[in-house]
């Protein structure tokens, strides 16, 4: 069968790749065509557009790129019609995907959505278009099932979180070899995860690096996103004691003592590796002012949202500064805090539903088509 998959971000590339691997177990002749990244491309099929050309974050940024977004929407519709898939699988990325879904439903394509848009946070009225345009929804957070089914009378499949598979199924890293390969000393590591988009890296990385001199007994290592070249990061790196490792975030987290993490999927990834973290976020001022008025959440990190309490400290907008970052990093490097993190992270993993999200989703999709 023919599968058309649309993932517009780095996290979607990861989830899409694992879903594609699982689909191929059920449908060995699957014809895969997709928007995504290197991880999906490594599985097979044909990459049509890379997510680095799609990811516009924030109200202001979207406004400034409306023409590009419009061209991408038009191209996507033509490409789908030409490919004529048996099913379209949308992975998160709701601003784009829900527009395509509306058109696709009118064209009688089968529509499946993996990784629900976070309409429980904002734009809850999107439930109307989801009910109208999405044949099957696969949710990955435990509270989403009640949100859809009890509050909005829309049946969904809770499949668990795919990050659990991505982390537990990976090849274990040899710490000695990892340090040797990347010219790291034997000092404990503080991992810096400044995000995957240029605009968020620009906002985050300078502040993260500003506390370097306050922790001389540690080494700071930047986790480079696969979507960005090292040349882009060089403008922020003036200290020779700062290390940079591209596209090895999981290996880096597996040997890190603590992490400073930009809010997003990376907060859950860090938690899966049982690494104490400070969650950071700073956006465009205009986008932030709008966002804080429309987002209806007590927390921004997925760790805290799932746990329904503050497990990790969140430094947001003006609170994300050198002084606060130093204070919070000192706290999480304390051994008692490490024990507390480990206990909370273990409970988090249980709430996320255990292993098998990609396989469950692939089986449901395949069975719905046969």
Secondary structure, 3 states (H helix, E strand, C coil): CEEEEEECCHHHHHHHHHHHHHHHHHCCCCEEEEEECHHHHHHCCEEEEEHHHCCCCCHHHHHHCHHHHHHHHHHHHHHHHHHCCCEEEEECCHHHHHHHHHHHHHCCCCEEEECCCCCCCCCHHHHHHHHHHCCEEEECCHHHHHHHHHHHCCCCEECCCHHHHHHHCCCCCCHHHHHHHCCCCCCEEEEEECCCCHHHHHHHHHHHHCCHHHCCCEEEEEEECCCCCHHHHHHHCCCCCCEEEECCHHHHHHCCCEEEEECCHHHHHHHHCCCEEEEEECCCHHHHHHHHHHCCCCCCCHHHHHHCCCCCEEEEHHHCCHHHHHHHHHHHCCHHHHHHHHHHHHHHHHHCCCCCHHHHHHHHHHHHHC
